[in-house]
Amino acid sequence: MWQNLAVNAAVLVAVVYALWYLMPGALRRRLAAIRPELGKAPSCSSACSDCGGCGPKPGSPAQAATKPITLTRR
């Protein structure tokens, strides 16, 4: 029974987070009028590559130093 409650709670948290993350901005702004905490957009920790924290930008010196790997048949 406790296992079912724990799994149901984890699924509920995941569903609420997914709905919040995918919520349109207009609805989020409406909720911000009621409670300011609800108007916050999701942070950049979503790996959307907008903040540049995921890796080097295209054309950066770190990317120019990489070489492609070529495979040859024996």
C-alpha positions as CSV (number, residue, x, y, z in Angstrom):
1,M,0.0,0.0,0.0
2,W,2.8,2.4,0.9
3,Q,4.5,1.7,-2.4
4,N,1.4,2.6,-4.3
5,L,1.1,5.9,-2.4
6,A,4.8,6.7,-3.1
7,V,4.5,5.9,-6.8
8,N,1.2,7.8,-7.1
9,A,2.8,10.9,-5.4
10,A,5.8,10.7,-7.7
11,V,3.6,10.5,-10.8
12,L,1.4,13.4,-9.5
13,V,4.5,15.6,-9.0
14,A,5.8,14.7,-12.4
15,V,2.4,15.5,-14.1
16,V,2.1,18.8,-12.3
17,Y,5.7,19.8,-13.2
18,A,5.1,18.9,-16.9
19,L,1.9,20.9,-17.0
20,W,3.6,23.9,-15.4
21,Y,6.5,23.7,-17.7
22,L,4.4,23.4,-20.8
23,M,1.8,26.1,-19.7
24,P,1.4,29.0,-22.1
25,G,2.9,32.3,-21.0
26,A,-0.5,34.1,-21.1
27,L,-2.0,31.7,-18.5
28,R,1.2,32.1,-16.4
29,R,0.7,35.9,-16.4
30,R,-2.9,35.5,-15.4
31,L,-1.9,33.3,-12.5
32,A,0.8,35.9,-11.5
33,A,-2.0,38.4,-11.0
34,I,-3.4,36.1,-8.3
35,R,-0.2,34.8,-6.8
36,P,3.2,36.4,-7.9
37,E,5.1,33.1,-7.2
38,L,3.0,31.4,-9.9
39,G,4.0,33.8,-12.6
40,K,7.6,32.8,-12.7
41,A,8.8,31.2,-15.9
42,P,10.8,27.9,-15.8
43,S,14.5,28.4,-15.2
44,C,17.2,27.9,-17.8
45,S,18.1,24.5,-16.3
46,S,15.9,22.9,-18.9
47,A,18.8,22.3,-21.3
48,C,17.2,24.6,-23.9
49,S,20.6,25.9,-24.8
50,D,19.5,29.5,-24.5
51,C,21.8,30.3,-21.7
52,G,24.9,28.8,-23.3
53,G,25.6,26.5,-20.3
54,C,25.3,23.3,-22.2
55,G,28.5,23.6,-24.2
56,P,30.4,25.7,-26.6
57,K,28.6,27.9,-29.2
58,P,28.9,26.9,-32.9
59,G,32.0,28.5,-34.4
60,S,33.7,28.9,-31.0
61,P,37.5,28.1,-30.7
62,A,36.7,25.0,-28.7
63,Q,34.6,23.6,-31.5
64,A,37.1,24.6,-34.2
65,A,39.8,22.5,-32.5
66,T,37.8,19.3,-32.9
67,K,38.5,16.8,-35.7
68,P,36.1,14.4,-37.2
69,I,36.7,10.7,-36.8
70,T,37.1,8.7,-40.0
71,L,36.6,4.9,-40.1
72,T,38.3,2.8,-42.7
73,R,37.5,-0.8,-43.6
74,R,40.3,-3.4,-43.2
